[in-house]
C-alpha cells in the first residue's frame, strides 16, 4: 500500500539550525530512573542556540551522562 506524504518547504536564513533526533534522547534515564525529558532537551537547545555544533554535541552528551 502506498502512503501519501505531505510536502513542506522550509526556508532558513543564514545561521539557522534544524535538529532531528529520536525520542530515545529524551527518554534516556539516569541511575534513579528519571528520564532526561523533552522539556529539558528543548530548554538546553534554546540556551545553547549560539553554541558551535561540536560544543553543543558535547554539552548534550555530558548532560545525558550526568
mmCIF file of the N, C-alpha and C atoms, coordinates in Angstrom:
data_MODEL
# 
_entry.id   MODEL 
# 
loop_
_atom_site.group_PDB 
_atom_site.id 
_atom_site.type_symbol 
_atom_site.label_atom_id 
_atom_site.label_alt_id 
_atom_site.label_comp_id 
_atom_site.label_asym_id 
_atom_site.label_entity_id 
_atom_site.label_seq_id 
_atom_site.pdbx_PDB_ins_code 
_atom_site.Cartn_x 
_atom_site.Cartn_y 
_atom_site.Cartn_z 
_atom_site.occupancy 
_atom_site.B_iso_or_equiv 
_atom_site.pdbx_formal_charge 
_atom_site.auth_seq_id 
_atom_site.auth_comp_id 
_atom_site.auth_asym_id 
_atom_site.auth_atom_id 
_atom_site.pdbx_PDB_model_num 
ATOM 1   N N  . UNK A 1 1  ? 0.840  -1.184 0.000  1.00 0.00 ? 1  UNK A N  1 
ATOM 2   C CA . UNK A 1 1  ? 0.000  0.000  0.000  1.00 0.00 ? 1  UNK A CA 1 
ATOM 3   C C  . UNK A 1 1  ? 0.887  1.250  0.000  1.00 0.00 ? 1  UNK A C  1 
ATOM 4   N N  . UNK A 1 2  ? 0.653  2.143  -0.910 1.00 0.00 ? 2  UNK A N  1 
ATOM 5   C CA . UNK A 1 2  ? 1.410  3.389  -0.988 1.00 0.00 ? 2  UNK A CA 1 
ATOM 6   C C  . UNK A 1 2  ? 0.838  4.409  -0.020 1.00 0.00 ? 2  UNK A C  1 
ATOM 7   N N  . UNK A 1 3  ? 1.717  5.145  0.604  1.00 0.00 ? 3  UNK A N  1 
ATOM 8   C CA . UNK A 1 3  ? 1.284  6.198  1.530  1.00 0.00 ? 3  UNK A CA 1 
ATOM 9   C C  . UNK A 1 3  ? 1.516  7.554  0.891  1.00 0.00 ? 3  UNK A C  1 
ATOM 10  N N  . UNK A 1 4  ? 0.624  8.459  1.146  1.00 0.00 ? 4  UNK A N  1 
ATOM 11  C CA . UNK A 1 4  ? 0.774  9.831  0.668  1.00 0.00 ? 4  UNK A CA 1 
ATOM 12  C C  . UNK A 1 4  ? 1.514  10.635 1.733  1.00 0.00 ? 4  UNK A C  1 
ATOM 13  N N  . UNK A 1 5  ? 2.549  11.322 1.331  1.00 0.00 ? 5  UNK A N  1 
ATOM 14  C CA . UNK A 1 5  ? 3.324  12.160 2.239  1.00 0.00 ? 5  UNK A CA 1 
ATOM 15  C C  . UNK A 1 5  ? 3.095  13.616 1.859  1.00 0.00 ? 5  UNK A C  1 
ATOM 16  N N  . UNK A 1 6  ? 2.827  14.426 2.852  1.00 0.00 ? 6  UNK A N  1 
ATOM 17  C CA . UNK A 1 6  ? 2.689  15.855 2.602  1.00 0.00 ? 6  UNK A CA 1 
ATOM 18  C C  . UNK A 1 6  ? 4.062  16.437 2.305  1.00 0.00 ? 6  UNK A C  1 
ATOM 19  N N  . UNK A 1 7  ? 4.106  17.367 1.411  1.00 0.00 ? 7  UNK A N  1 
ATOM 20  C CA . UNK A 1 7  ? 5.362  18.029 1.072  1.00 0.00 ? 7  UNK A CA 1 
ATOM 21  C C  . UNK A 1 7  ? 5.387  19.399 1.726  1.00 0.00 ? 7  UNK A C  1 
ATOM 22  N N  . UNK A 1 8  ? 6.490  19.727 2.334  1.00 0.00 ? 8  UNK A N  1 
ATOM 23  C CA . UNK A 1 8  ? 6.655  21.008 3.011  1.00 0.00 ? 8  UNK A CA 1 
ATOM 24  C C  . UNK A 1 8  ? 7.938  21.664 2.523  1.00 0.00 ? 8  UNK A C  1 
ATOM 25  N N  . UNK A 1 9  ? 7.940  22.958 2.494  1.00 0.00 ? 9  UNK A N  1 
ATOM 26  C CA . UNK A 1 9  ? 9.126  23.716 2.138  1.00 0.00 ? 9  UNK A CA 1 
ATOM 27  C C  . UNK A 1 9  ? 9.543  24.547 3.342  1.00 0.00 ? 9  UNK A C  1 
ATOM 28  N N  . UNK A 1 10 ? 10.783 24.413 3.722  1.00 0.00 ? 10 UNK A N  1 
ATOM 29  C CA . UNK A 1 10 ? 11.322 25.187 4.834  1.00 0.00 ? 10 UNK A CA 1 
ATOM 30  C C  . UNK A 1 10 ? 12.344 26.165 4.282  1.00 0.00 ? 10 UNK A C  1 
ATOM 31  N N  . UNK A 1 11 ? 12.264 27.388 4.729  1.00 0.00 ? 11 UNK A N  1 
ATOM 32  C CA . UNK A 1 11 ? 13.211 28.418 4.298  1.00 0.00 ? 11 UNK A CA 1 
ATOM 33  C C  . UNK A 1 11 ? 14.015 28.843 5.518  1.00 0.00 ? 11 UNK A C  1 
ATOM 34  N N  . UNK A 1 12 ? 15.313 28.704 5.397  1.00 0.00 ? 12 UNK A N  1 
ATOM 35  C CA . UNK A 1 12 ? 16.191 29.030 6.508  1.00 0.00 ? 12 UNK A CA 1 
ATOM 36  C C  . UNK A 1 12 ? 17.052 30.233 6.160  1.00 0.00 ? 12 UNK A C  1 
ATOM 37  N N  . UNK A 1 13 ? 17.282 31.046 7.155  1.00 0.00 ? 13 UNK A N  1 
ATOM 38  C CA . UNK A 1 13 ? 18.212 32.159 6.990  1.00 0.00 ? 13 UNK A CA 1 
ATOM 39  C C  . UNK A 1 13 ? 19.587 31.676 7.446  1.00 0.00 ? 13 UNK A C  1 
ATOM 40  N N  . UNK A 1 14 ? 20.621 32.359 7.057  1.00 0.00 ? 14 UNK A N  1 
ATOM 41  C CA . UNK A 1 14 ? 21.978 32.008 7.455  1.00 0.00 ? 14 UNK A CA 1 
ATOM 42  C C  . UNK A 1 14 ? 22.057 31.912 8.979  1.00 0.00 ? 14 UNK A C  1 
ATOM 43  N N  . UNK A 1 15 ? 22.641 30.836 9.454  1.00 0.00 ? 15 UNK A N  1 
ATOM 44  C CA . UNK A 1 15 ? 22.797 30.636 10.892 1.00 0.00 ? 15 UNK A CA 1 
ATOM 45  C C  . UNK A 1 15 ? 21.681 29.816 11.518 1.00 0.00 ? 15 UNK A C  1 
ATOM 46  N N  . UNK A 1 16 ? 20.658 29.494 10.748 1.00 0.00 ? 16 UNK A N  1 
ATOM 47  C CA . UNK A 1 16 ? 19.553 28.679 11.281 1.00 0.00 ? 16 UNK A CA 1 
ATOM 48  C C  . UNK A 1 16 ? 20.031 27.246 11.511 1.00 0.00 ? 16 UNK A C  1 
ATOM 49  N N  . UNK A 1 17 ? 19.359 26.568 12.417 1.00 0.00 ? 17 UNK A N  1 
ATOM 50  C CA . UNK A 1 17 ? 19.653 25.159 12.689 1.00 0.00 ? 17 UNK A CA 1 
ATOM 51  C C  . UNK A 1 17 ? 18.351 24.381 12.706 1.00 0.00 ? 17 UNK A C  1 
ATOM 52  N N  . UNK A 1 18 ? 18.449 23.172 12.265 1.00 0.00 ? 18 UNK A N  1 
ATOM 53  C CA . UNK A 1 18 ? 17.318 22.258 12.304 1.00 0.00 ? 18 UNK A CA 1 
ATOM 54  C C  . UNK A 1 18 ? 17.803 20.996 12.992 1.00 0.00 ? 18 UNK A C  1 
ATOM 55  N N  . UNK A 1 19 ? 17.129 20.594 14.055 1.00 0.00 ? 19 UNK A N  1 
ATOM 56  C CA . UNK A 1 19 ? 17.546 19.438 14.832 1.00 0.00 ? 19 UNK A CA 1 
ATOM 57  C C  . UNK A 1 19 ? 16.606 18.269 14.562 1.00 0.00 ? 19 UNK A C  1 
ATOM 58  N N  . UNK A 1 20 ? 17.183 17.120 14.286 1.00 0.00 ? 20 UNK A N  1 
ATOM 59  C CA . UNK A 1 20 ? 16.445 15.876 14.170 1.00 0.00 ? 20 UNK A CA 1 
ATOM 60  C C  . UNK A 1 20 ? 16.969 14.943 15.242 1.00 0.00 ? 20 UNK A C  1 
ATOM 61  N N  . UNK A 1 21 ? 16.079 14.365 16.002 1.00 0.00 ? 21 UNK A N  1 
ATOM 62  C CA . UNK A 1 21 ? 16.501 13.381 16.980 1.00 0.00 ? 21 UNK A CA 1 
ATOM 63  C C  . UNK A 1 21 ? 15.321 12.467 17.274 1.00 0.00 ? 21 UNK A C  1 
ATOM 64  N N  . UNK A 1 22 ? 15.645 11.292 17.736 1.00 0.00 ? 22 UNK A N  1 
ATOM 65  C CA . UNK A 1 22 ? 14.590 10.348 18.079 1.00 0.00 ? 22 UNK A CA 1 
ATOM 66  C C  . UNK A 1 22 ? 14.186 10.566 19.531 1.00 0.00 ? 22 UNK A C  1 
ATOM 67  N N  . UNK A 1 23 ? 13.097 9.952  19.918 1.00 0.00 ? 23 UNK A N  1 
ATOM 68  C CA . UNK A 1 23 ? 12.658 10.088 21.309 1.00 0.00 ? 23 UNK A CA 1 
ATOM 69  C C  . UNK A 1 23 ? 13.614 9.385  22.265 1.00 0.00 ? 23 UNK A C  1 
ATOM 70  N N  . UNK A 1 24 ? 14.550 8.620  21.741 1.00 0.00 ? 24 UNK A N  1 
ATOM 71  C CA . UNK A 1 24 ? 15.470 7.916  22.641 1.00 0.00 ? 24 UNK A CA 1 
ATOM 72  C C  . UNK A 1 24 ? 16.362 8.881  23.420 1.00 0.00 ? 24 UNK A C  1 
ATOM 73  N N  . UNK A 1 25 ? 16.629 10.055 22.884 1.00 0.00 ? 25 UNK A N  1 
ATOM 74  C CA . UNK A 1 25 ? 17.440 11.029 23.630 1.00 0.00 ? 25 UNK A CA 1 
ATOM 75  C C  . UNK A 1 25 ? 16.660 11.517 24.852 1.00 0.00 ? 25 UNK A C  1 
ATOM 76  N N  . UNK A 1 26 ? 15.449 11.955 24.664 1.00 0.00 ? 26 UNK A N  1 
ATOM 77  C CA . UNK A 1 26 ? 14.670 12.483 25.793 1.00 0.00 ? 26 UNK A CA 1 
ATOM 78  C C  . UNK A 1 26 ? 14.236 11.375 26.753 1.00 0.00 ? 26 UNK A C  1 
ATOM 79  N N  . UNK A 1 27 ? 14.207 10.128 26.285 1.00 0.00 ? 27 UNK A N  1 
ATOM 80  C CA . UNK A 1 27 ? 13.812 9.004  27.139 1.00 0.00 ? 27 UNK A CA 1 
ATOM 81  C C  . UNK A 1 27 ? 14.960 8.402  27.937 1.00 0.00 ? 27 UNK A C  1 
ATOM 82  N N  . UNK A 1 28 ? 16.202 8.865  27.694 1.00 0.00 ? 28 UNK A N  1 
ATOM 83  C CA . UNK A 1 28 ? 17.345 8.340  28.438 1.00 0.00 ? 28 UNK A CA 1 
ATOM 84  C C  . UNK A 1 28 ? 17.154 8.618  29.917 1.00 0.00 ? 28 UNK A C  1 
ATOM 85  N N  . UNK A 1 29 ? 17.380 7.605  30.733 1.00 0.00 ? 29 UNK A N  1 
ATOM 86  C CA . UNK A 1 29 ? 17.168 7.802  32.170 1.00 0.00 ? 29 UNK A CA 1 
ATOM 87  C C  . UNK A 1 29 ? 18.483 7.703  32.936 1.00 0.00 ? 29 UNK A C  1 
ATOM 88  N N  . UNK A 1 30 ? 18.485 8.327  34.106 1.00 0.00 ? 30 UNK A N  1 
ATOM 89  C CA . UNK A 1 30 ? 19.677 8.305  34.960 1.00 0.00 ? 30 UNK A CA 1 
ATOM 90  C C  . UNK A 1 30 ? 19.605 7.092  35.902 1.00 0.00 ? 30 UNK A C  1 
ATOM 91  N N  . UNK A 1 31 ? 20.546 6.998  36.810 1.00 0.00 ? 31 UNK A N  1 
ATOM 92  C CA . UNK A 1 31 ? 20.616 5.854  37.725 1.00 0.00 ? 31 UNK A CA 1 
ATOM 93  C C  . UNK A 1 31 ? 19.362 5.727  38.595 1.00 0.00 ? 31 UNK A C  1 
ATOM 94  N N  . UNK A 1 32 ? 18.702 6.851  38.845 1.00 0.00 ? 32 UNK A N  1 
ATOM 95  C CA . UNK A 1 32 ? 17.490 6.829  39.671 1.00 0.00 ? 32 UNK A CA 1 
ATOM 96  C C  . UNK A 1 32 ? 16.237 6.524  38.847 1.00 0.00 ? 32 UNK A C  1 
ATOM 97  N N  . UNK A 1 33 ? 16.395 6.415  37.526 1.00 0.00 ? 33 UNK A N  1 
ATOM 98  C CA . UNK A 1 33 ? 15.267 6.082  36.663 1.00 0.00 ? 33 UNK A CA 1 
ATOM 99  C C  . UNK A 1 33 ? 14.493 7.277  36.118 1.00 0.00 ? 33 UNK A C  1 
ATOM 100 N N  . UNK A 1 34 ? 15.001 8.495  36.333 1.00 0.00 ? 34 UNK A N  1 
ATOM 101 C CA . UNK A 1 34 ? 14.334 9.681  35.819 1.00 0.00 ? 34 UNK A CA 1 
ATOM 102 C C  . UNK A 1 34 ? 14.814 9.959  34.399 1.00 0.00 ? 34 UNK A C  1 
ATOM 103 N N  . UNK A 1 35 ? 13.881 10.203 33.486 1.00 0.00 ? 35 UNK A N  1 
ATOM 104 C CA . UNK A 1 35 ? 14.264 10.446 32.096 1.00 0.00 ? 35 UNK A CA 1 
ATOM 105 C C  . UNK A 1 35 ? 14.748 11.879 31.895 1.00 0.00 ? 35 UNK A C  1 
ATOM 106 N N  . UNK A 1 36 ? 15.563 12.051 30.862 1.00 0.00 ? 36 UNK A N  1 
ATOM 107 C CA . UNK A 1 36 ? 16.106 13.368 30.531 1.00 0.00 ? 36 UNK A CA 1 
ATOM 108 C C  . UNK A 1 36 ? 14.977 14.343 30.214 1.00 0.00 ? 36 UNK A C  1 
ATOM 109 N N  . UNK A 1 37 ? 14.021 13.917 29.427 1.00 0.00 ? 37 UNK A N  1 
ATOM 110 C CA . UNK A 1 37 ? 12.812 14.700 29.161 1.00 0.00 ? 37 UNK A CA 1 
ATOM 111 C C  . UNK A 1 37 ? 12.896 15.636 27.973 1.00 0.00 ? 37 UNK A C  1 
ATOM 112 N N  . UNK A 1 38 ? 11.769 15.758 27.278 1.00 0.00 ? 38 UNK A N  1 
ATOM 113 C CA . UNK A 1 38 ? 11.671 16.645 26.113 1.00 0.00 ? 38 UNK A CA 1 
ATOM 114 C C  . UNK A 1 38 ? 11.863 18.104 26.503 1.00 0.00 ? 38 UNK A C  1 
ATOM 115 N N  . UNK A 1 39 ? 11.276 18.495 27.629 1.00 0.00 ? 39 UNK A N  1 
ATOM 116 C CA . UNK A 1 39 ? 11.354 19.897 28.051 1.00 0.00 ? 39 UNK A CA 1 
ATOM 117 C C  . UNK A 1 39 ? 12.792 20.295 28.397 1.00 0.00 ? 39 UNK A C  1 
ATOM 118 N N  . UNK A 1 40 ? 13.506 19.399 29.037 1.00 0.00 ? 40 UNK A N  1 
ATOM 119 C CA . UNK A 1 40 ? 14.905 19.687 29.386 1.00 0.00 ? 40 UNK A CA 1 
ATOM 120 C C  . UNK A 1 40 ? 15.760 19.790 28.120 1.00 0.00 ? 40 UNK A C  1 
ATOM 121 N N  . UNK A 1 41 ? 15.533 18.876 27.170 1.00 0.00 ? 41 UNK A N  1 
ATOM 122 C CA . UNK A 1 41 ? 16.281 18.915 25.919 1.00 0.00 ? 41 UNK A CA 1 
ATOM 123 C C  . UNK A 1 41 ? 15.979 20.197 25.148 1.00 0.00 ? 41 UNK A C  1 
ATOM 124 N N  . UNK A 1 42 ? 14.721 20.568 25.084 1.00 0.00 ? 42 UNK A N  1 
ATOM 125 C CA . UNK A 1 42 ? 14.326 21.795 24.381 1.00 0.00 ? 42 UNK A CA 1 
ATOM 126 C C  . UNK A 1 42 ? 14.959 23.017 25.043 1.00 0.00 ? 42 UNK A C  1 
ATOM 127 N N  . UNK A 1 43 ? 14.903 23.077 26.368 1.00 0.00 ? 43 UNK A N  1 
ATOM 128 C CA . UNK A 1 43 ? 15.491 24.206 27.093 1.00 0.00 ? 43 UNK A CA 1 
ATOM 129 C C  . UNK A 1 43 ? 16.994 24.273 26.862 1.00 0.00 ? 43 UNK A C  1 
ATOM 130 N N  . UNK A 1 44 ? 17.636 23.124 26.833 1.00 0.00 ? 44 UNK A N  1 
ATOM 131 C CA . UNK A 1 44 ? 19.076 23.083 26.616 1.00 0.00 ? 44 UNK A CA 1 
ATOM 132 C C  . UNK A 1 44 ? 19.425 23.581 25.216 1.00 0.00 ? 44 UNK A C  1 
ATOM 133 N N  . UNK A 1 45 ? 18.682 23.154 24.199 1.00 0.00 ? 45 UNK A N  1 
ATOM 134 C CA . UNK A 1 45 ? 18.924 23.604 22.831 1.00 0.00 ? 45 UNK A CA 1 
ATOM 135 C C  . UNK A 1 45 ? 18.697 25.107 22.694 1.00 0.00 ? 45 UNK A C  1 
ATOM 136 N N  . UNK A 1 46 ? 17.673 25.624 23.369 1.00 0.00 ? 46 UNK A N  1 
ATOM 137 C CA . UNK A 1 46 ? 17.413 27.063 23.313 1.00 0.00 ? 46 UNK A CA 1 
ATOM 138 C C  . UNK A 1 46 ? 18.513 27.839 24.023 1.00 0.00 ? 46 UNK A C  1 
ATOM 139 N N  . UNK A 1 47 ? 18.966 27.333 25.149 1.00 0.00 ? 47 UNK A N  1 
ATOM 140 C CA . UNK A 1 47 ? 20.010 28.008 25.926 1.00 0.00 ? 47 UNK A CA 1 
ATOM 141 C C  . UNK A 1 47 ? 21.338 28.038 25.162 1.00 0.00 ? 47 UNK A C  1 
ATOM 142 N N  . UNK A 1 48 ? 21.596 26.982 24.403 1.00 0.00 ? 48 UNK A N  1 
ATOM 143 C CA . UNK A 1 48 ? 22.870 26.854 23.698 1.00 0.00 ? 48 UNK A CA 1 
ATOM 144 C C  . UNK A 1 48 ? 22.741 27.151 22.206 1.00 0.00 ? 48 UNK A C  1 
ATOM 145 N N  . UNK A 1 49 ? 21.726 27.924 21.824 1.00 0.00 ? 49 UNK A N  1 
ATOM 146 C CA . UNK A 1 49 ? 21.446 28.128 20.404 1.00 0.00 ? 49 UNK A CA 1 
ATOM 147 C C  . UNK A 1 49 ? 22.575 28.802 19.630 1.00 0.00 ? 49 UNK A C  1 
ATOM 148 N N  . UNK A 1 50 ? 23.416 29.570 20.266 1.00 0.00 ? 50 UNK A N  1 
ATOM 149 C CA . UNK A 1 50 ? 24.530 30.230 19.574 1.00 0.00 ? 50 UNK A CA 1 
ATOM 150 C C  . UNK A 1 50 ? 25.838 29.453 19.684 1.00 0.00 ? 50 UNK A C  1 
ATOM 151 N N  . UNK A 1 51 ? 25.784 28.292 20.318 1.00 0.00 ? 51 UNK A N  1 
ATOM 152 C CA . UNK A 1 51 ? 26.967 27.477 20.547 1.00 0.00 ? 51 UNK A CA 1 
ATOM 153 C C  . UNK A 1 51 ? 27.325 26.700 19.281 1.00 0.00 ? 51 UNK A C  1 
ATOM 154 N N  . UNK A 1 52 ? 28.608 26.599 18.946 1.00 0.00 ? 52 UNK A N  1 
ATOM 155 C CA . UNK A 1 52 ? 29.004 25.790 17.785 1.00 0.00 ? 52 UNK A CA 1 
ATOM 156 C C  . UNK A 1 52 ? 28.509 24.347 17.929 1.00 0.00 ? 52 UNK A C  1 
ATOM 157 N N  . UNK A 1 53 ? 28.207 23.720 16.804 1.00 0.00 ? 53 UNK A N  1 
ATOM 158 C CA . UNK A 1 53 ? 27.610 22.380 16.803 1.00 0.00 ? 53 UNK A CA 1 
ATOM 159 C C  . UNK A 1 53 ? 28.424 21.344 17.570 1.00 0.00 ? 53 UNK A C  1 
ATOM 160 N N  . UNK A 1 54 ? 29.758 21.362 17.423 1.00 0.00 ? 54 UNK A N  1 
ATOM 161 C CA . UNK A 1 54 ? 30.577 20.364 18.115 1.00 0.00 ? 54 UNK A CA 1 
ATOM 162 C C  . UNK A 1 54 ? 30.513 20.544 19.627 1.00 0.00 ? 54 UNK A C  1 
ATOM 163 N N  . UNK A 1 55 ? 30.485 21.777 20.085 1.00 0.00 ? 55 UNK A N  1 
ATOM 164 C CA . UNK A 1 55 ? 30.376 22.051 21.519 1.00 0.00 ? 55 UNK A CA 1 
ATOM 165 C C  . UNK A 1 55 ? 28.982 21.658 22.013 1.00 0.00 ? 55 UNK A C  1 
ATOM 166 N N  . UNK A 1 56 ? 27.973 21.976 21.233 1.00 0.00 ? 56 UNK A N  1 
ATOM 167 C CA . UNK A 1 56 ? 26.599 21.614 21.580 1.00 0.00 ? 56 UNK A CA 1 
ATOM 168 C C  . UNK A 1 56 ? 26.467 20.107 21.747 1.00 0.00 ? 56 UNK A C  1 
ATOM 169 N N  . UNK A 1 57 ? 27.038 19.355 20.822 1.00 0.00 ? 57 UNK A N  1 
ATOM 170 C CA . UNK A 1 57 ? 27.003 17.890 20.902 1.00 0.00 ? 57 UNK A CA 1 
ATOM 171 C C  . UNK A 1 57 ? 27.656 17.405 22.181 1.00 0.00 ? 57 UNK A C  1 
ATOM 172 N N  . UNK A 1 58 ? 28.797 17.982 22.530 1.00 0.00 ? 58 UNK A N  1 
ATOM 173 C CA . UNK A 1 58 ? 29.489 17.603 23.772 1.00 0.00 ? 58 UNK A CA 1 
ATOM 174 C C  . UNK A 1 58 ? 28.672 17.949 25.000 1.00 0.00 ? 58 UNK A C  1 
ATOM 175 N N  . UNK A 1 59 ? 28.026 19.107 24.992 1.00 0.00 ? 59 UNK A N  1 
ATOM 176 C CA . UNK A 1 59 ? 27.208 19.533 26.134 1.00 0.00 ? 59 UNK A CA 1 
ATOM 177 C C  . UNK A 1 59 ? 26.020 18.591 26.340 1.00 0.00 ? 59 UNK A C  1 
ATOM 178 N N  . UNK A 1 60 ? 25.377 18.222 25.253 1.00 0.00 ? 60 UNK A N  1 
ATOM 179 C CA . UNK A 1 60 ? 24.232 17.300 25.358 1.00 0.00 ? 60 UNK A CA 1 
ATOM 180 C C  . UNK A 1 60 ? 24.715 15.942 25.845 1.00 0.00 ? 60 UNK A C  1 
ATOM 181 N N  . UNK A 1 61 ? 25.839 15.474 25.306 1.00 0.00 ? 61 UNK A N  1 
ATOM 182 C CA . UNK A 1 61 ? 26.405 14.207 25.758 1.00 0.00 ? 61 UNK A CA 1 
ATOM 183 C C  . UNK A 1 61 ? 26.741 14.217 27.248 1.00 0.00 ? 61 UNK A C  1 
ATOM 184 N N  . UNK A 1 62 ? 27.337 15.308 27.706 1.00 0.00 ? 62 UNK A N  1 
ATOM 185 C CA . UNK A 1 62 ? 27.668 15.430 29.141 1.00 0.00 ? 62 UNK A CA 1 
ATOM 186 C C  . UNK A 1 62 ? 26.418 15.442 29.998 1.00 0.00 ? 62 UNK A C  1 
ATOM 187 N N  . UNK A 1 63 ? 25.406 16.163 29.550 1.00 0.00 ? 63 UNK A N  1 
ATOM 188 C CA . UNK A 1 63 ? 24.155 16.223 30.307 1.00 0.00 ? 63 UNK A CA 1 
ATOM 189 C C  . UNK A 1 63 ? 23.491 14.852 30.369 1.00 0.00 ? 63 UNK A C  1 
ATOM 190 N N  . UNK A 1 64 ? 23.530 14.122 29.274 1.00 0.00 ? 64 UNK A N  1 
ATOM 191 C CA . UNK A 1 64 ? 22.941 12.776 29.271 1.00 0.00 ? 64 UNK A CA 1 
ATOM 192 C C  . UNK A 1 64 ? 23.703 11.823 30.195 1.00 0.00 ? 64 UNK A C  1 
ATOM 193 N N  . UNK A 1 65 ? 25.026 11.950 30.215 1.00 0.00 ? 65 UNK A N  1 
ATOM 194 C CA . UNK A 1 65 ? 25.825 11.088 31.094 1.00 0.00 ? 65 UNK A CA 1 
ATOM 195 C C  . UNK A 1 65 ? 25.629 11.405 32.570 1.00 0.00 ? 65 UNK A C  1 
ATOM 196 N N  . UNK A 1 66 ? 25.382 12.688 32.867 1.00 0.00 ? 66 UNK A N  1 
ATOM 197 C CA . UNK A 1 66 ? 25.229 13.068 34.289 1.00 0.00 ? 66 UNK A CA 1 
ATOM 198 C C  . UNK A 1 66 ? 23.792 12.914 34.709 1.00 0.00 ? 66 UNK A C  1 
# 
